[in-house]
């Protein structure tokens, strides 16, 4: 398998370099040189496969020998240890629940796979690898959990102060060991900008061996394809045209779905659902990506105004807006509309949505009004108990918190306060 930078399509690197470097030196993003199509035999045998077998076959096809099959199988079996069930919400909408992993968020899939893949690549190294990760909510906790106590790897999580939920913050600031957290006095885009600047700074690069665990790293996108195939496996016997609605922030989840489609998964259409950070939705509607500051919302993991993976989407479609628009529709909603959706679905369907899933449900419901012949799958990206301050006042009752999350509440937070100027962040890195 070879990959190129979206800024330099003729310059190729191998999988190990792409994963461990994270970001190309030219500030582009890595993309597979070839996206292979799965053979017909894969789909013929799909019903017989376990989730792990399915994930192995998809990754084996895409990676094309970059990792020996026995090693790849071990990585899959160690990381894909929980399911992604499609649960009925209404007669024509199902929720693909991606929150059954250790941190109750879809990013457990990517973080655990990435941790084991990177661990495989650095197992014989003598130099530590430092992972920089910016988070708008769930990425930090998932990466912290996935890489916890991984030999030769240290993780630095940057998160926006006051813009993640109480339990999200606890997930990324209480582990210790090889995990450290920086509380940044800005929004997610400021955190992401600091990470990107570090990768482009020669002095930092010479001092530390750096990579990223954000969805800018291609290793995050590979496992995020798996659950699209898992959803199709569960639904294909009952439903013809399947539409996926993706609550969208940094667009890694949507990009993974688009790659899955290129590999042959018969996805009828995608919906990008956003909150008031609506750049991608407006682009899909109007062909222009607006320049605007990030707006804090109750669906905080989607509070991204400059999504990194948008360049990958443009690359997949060769910059052709009409072609992208044919495959993806965009919708956006306010906080009040989001709250109303949580309340309505809980009362009418006895299904509890988190604020991100609620945005996705609204978009799917709107799409179905003009496309009644499809079945809608909304990606449930996080468990509602991670957003008690939003959900409980809306539904008027307490939400049961899973034990693995509840136990974090009384742990002591350990995070370093930091501004948004790169000089301060650089000084911190050079002191390591």
Beta strands, then each sheet from edge to edge (+ up, - down):
strand 1: 2-5
strand 2: 8-14
strand 3: 30-32
strand 4: 86-90
strand 5: 93-97
strand 6: 129-135
strand 7: 153-160
strand 8: 179-184
strand 9: 210-212
strand 10: 242-247
strand 11: 269-274
strand 12: 328-332
strand 13: 375-380
strand 14: 416-418
sheet 1: 2+ 1- 3+
sheet 2: 4+ 5- 13- 10- 11- 12-
sheet 3: 9+ 6+ 7+ 8+ 14+
end
